[in-house]
């Protein structure tokens, strides 16, 4: 078994690590300071100038749009436009790069590799028509706009997506959209220009053929951002996780993706790669937390000896190393199967990593917080923010319970009596 990364990935890792050392880590305090300054100036939902300043540097170094695999148009885009020659990586090639970017939660945006834009760009690349790609995909690839994904609803248990009540109804050459969505990440950003909206076009159709996805320009009349939702006290400005009301919103019928009743098909194509990206970023976050924990434990003295000499600390460090490496290997296996046989073939592995990685990250970050004591709970370290991010991902893209049920059904199916 060969666990080595490809030569292309190794070269990109080297460049990305250098960029992180030179531009990302030195600006972590700047990011917080700029958000605080914007808040005091009444501009909390203003894009971070520091990030905007780093984007041209990332682009110049070929560290741009690394996420888009050949199966989602990456190779084709690269062939037609040398400016995007850096894209076209497989899931296996991109996974270790996502881990590096994940060490600082905001850094993915610097490389135009942040959610939900990555998933939305893949969706438009895979399922959009030529007009959709020209109007929305190209500006997103260039970083000239941002996007949001409107699926989850406050009135129903959206972990079962068949519960979604929002309506997409045909009226001549238009669709009329009505529904209340929440956790619409990215909708708070003033650069957000397009929503991908999921709703029912035919409530009487078979269960998994009722839903459709449609492109909704953010400036369409009838869209109201109701409020920003806080994630364990953080509002994640200027990105945000918004509650959004769609009331008699009209868009051209040509904005439908693939056609009516194809929403679940699109969702499966979108969420598989997104889960890989989330999990690898979480592994990077866990690695960073373990580093902080080790440095703190070696430098801090309690009860007459360094914290690192305490057996309980050593056990946590050892357990963290084991579990991070196990999560990484399982995630890389999922990426390998996706590249080899497609998302559907990797459905068990994708479900497993979505359970394993967030749980692992929460535990490792929690142990790091414990090593820092009071400092781990406040803004003097990034650990509390890391924990909020990791804990959220036990819900996002499907809660633990849904993925565990899926894994169990697959496993039970292997041993079911043959008729």
Number of C-alpha atoms within 10 A of each C-alpha: 3 4 7 8 13 11 10 10 19 15 11 21 21 11 15 20 15 12 17 17 11 11 17 23 14 11 16 15 11 16 17 13 12 17 21 14 13 18 14 10 9 10 14 17 17 18 18 17 12 15 20 13 11 17 18 15 16 19 18 10 14 19 24 27 29 25 30 27 22 17 17 21 18 23 19 16 21 16 14 10 9 10 15 22 18 21 25 24 20 23 25 23 25 24 26 24 25 26 23 23 26 25 24 20 18 16 22 21 20 24 23 23 24 22 20 17 24 24 26 24 29 24 20 23 22 18 19 21 15 11 11 18 18 12 10 23 22 17 15 23 21 14 20 12 18 27 28 28 24 25 21 27 22 12 13 13 12 16 18 12 19 18 16 24 21 21 23 28 18 17 12 9 10 17 22 18 25 21 22 23 25 23 23 27 22 26 29 25 21 16 18 20 21 21 23 22 25 28 28 25 24 18 15 9 12 10 13 14 19 20 28 26 29 26 22 22 19 19 12 14 13 14 20 15 16 13 14 22 18 14 16 13 9 13 15 21 21 20 23 22 23 24 23 22 18 21 15 17 19 22 22 16 18 16 20 25 23 18 15 18 23 18 25 19 15 20 17 14 20 22 19 23 24 20 21 27 28 25 29 28 26 33 30 25 28 32 23 20 24 23 14 19 26 17 12 17 22 13 11 13 14 11 7 7 12 14 22 22 14 14 10 11 19 15 12 18 20 12 14 23 15 11 20 21 13 15 25 22 14 17 27 23 17 27 26 18 19 23 19 14 10 15 21 14 14 20 19 20 22 28 22 20 25 28 24 20 28 27 19 21 30 23 19 28 28 20 20 28 23 15 22 19 11 11 15 21 17 13 11 10 15 19 24 20 21 22 23 16 21 27 18 15 23 19 16 16 18 19 17 21 13 16 20 16 12 16 19 12 12 13 12 11 10 9 8 8 7 5 3
